[in-house]
Amino acid sequence: MSDLTLIMGNKNYSSWSLRPWILLKHFHIPFAEKRVPLFAETTAQALSVYNSNFKVPILKDGDVVVWDSLAILEYISETCLDGKGWPNEQHARAFARSVSAEMHSSFTHVRSEMPMNCRKKFEHIQLSDAAEREVERIKDLWQQ
Ligand SMILES: N[C@@H](CCC(=O)N[C@@H](CS)C(=O)NCC(=O)O)C(=O)O
């Protein structure tokens, strides 16, 4: 039986933390949440015990520590869902993995020009051409 704790940042700002949080919630997998304030004097000390390069999210499963959101998603899929975190059909699974990997490693302009803040209303955002191209790519991926 798993004994999962998700160590995460603030849900308003930390989109990386929300990735495993959403998977766990979606599949009704029980877990405890531990919130670590980011960019605070206490952050480094609080995260130093996890070997996560001082970043969240981190998943603890008993003695097992997994960090980096994509590795956590894989771990949850493997240990709690018998692989069902990914589509069953091979082509769909390859596509889903490609999209997830691209999401994980790309879109640097969107990330820096459009940081997540769900509570704030943004108006008249002026994006660079590079960010606009990334937005189009994201819309295209969602469409597919
Ligand atoms: N690639 C990592 C990114 C993790 C990341 O950048 N997390 C941010 C919060 S959203 C963080 O911990 N920032 C604190 C810092 O950089 O000091 C993942 O997928 O988990």
The ligand as an SDF file (V2000), in Angstrom:
LIG
                    3D

 20 19  0  0  0  0  0  0  0  0999 V2000
   11.4720   20.3880  -14.5270 N   0  0  0  0  0  0  0  0  0  0  0  0
   11.0490   20.5230  -13.1540 C   0  0  0  0  0  0  0  0  0  0  0  0
   10.7980   21.9950  -12.8520 C   0  0  0  0  0  0  0  0  0  0  0  0
   10.5530   22.2510  -11.3890 C   0  0  0  0  0  0  0  0  0  0  0  0
   10.5370   23.7330  -11.0600 C   0  0  0  0  0  0  0  0  0  0  0  0
   11.1400   24.5760  -11.7530 O   0  0  0  0  0  0  0  0  0  0  0  0
    9.8280   24.0300   -9.9800 N   0  0  0  0  0  0  0  0  0  0  0  0
    9.7660   25.4080   -9.5080 C   0  0  0  0  0  0  0  0  0  0  0  0
    8.3750   25.7270   -8.9610 C   0  0  0  0  0  0  0  0  0  0  0  0
    7.1170   25.6960  -10.1940 S   0  0  0  0  0  0  0  0  0  0  0  0
   10.6770   25.5910   -8.3190 C   0  0  0  0  0  0  0  0  0  0  0  0
   10.8090   24.7030   -7.5000 O   0  0  0  0  0  0  0  0  0  0  0  0
   11.2860   26.7570   -8.2050 N   0  0  0  0  0  0  0  0  0  0  0  0
   12.0690   27.0800   -7.0600 C   0  0  0  0  0  0  0  0  0  0  0  0
   13.4450   27.5020   -7.4550 C   0  0  0  0  0  0  0  0  0  0  0  0
   13.7870   27.4180   -8.6440 O   0  0  0  0  0  0  0  0  0  0  0  0
   14.1600   27.9400   -6.5490 O   0  0  0  0  0  0  0  0  0  0  0  0
    9.8170   19.6540  -12.9120 C   0  0  0  0  0  0  0  0  0  0  0  0
    9.1860   19.2530  -13.8980 O   0  0  0  0  0  0  0  0  0  0  0  0
    9.5030   19.3210  -11.7800 O   0  0  0  0  0  0  0  0  0  0  0  0
  1  2  1  0
  2  3  1  0
  2 18  1  0
  3  4  1  0
  4  5  1  0
  5  6  2  0
  5  7  1  0
  7  8  1  0
  8  9  1  0
  8 11  1  0
  9 10  1  0
 11 12  2  0
 11 13  1  0
 13 14  1  0
 14 15  1  0
 15 16  2  0
 15 17  1  0
 18 19  2  0
 18 20  1  0
M  END
$$$$
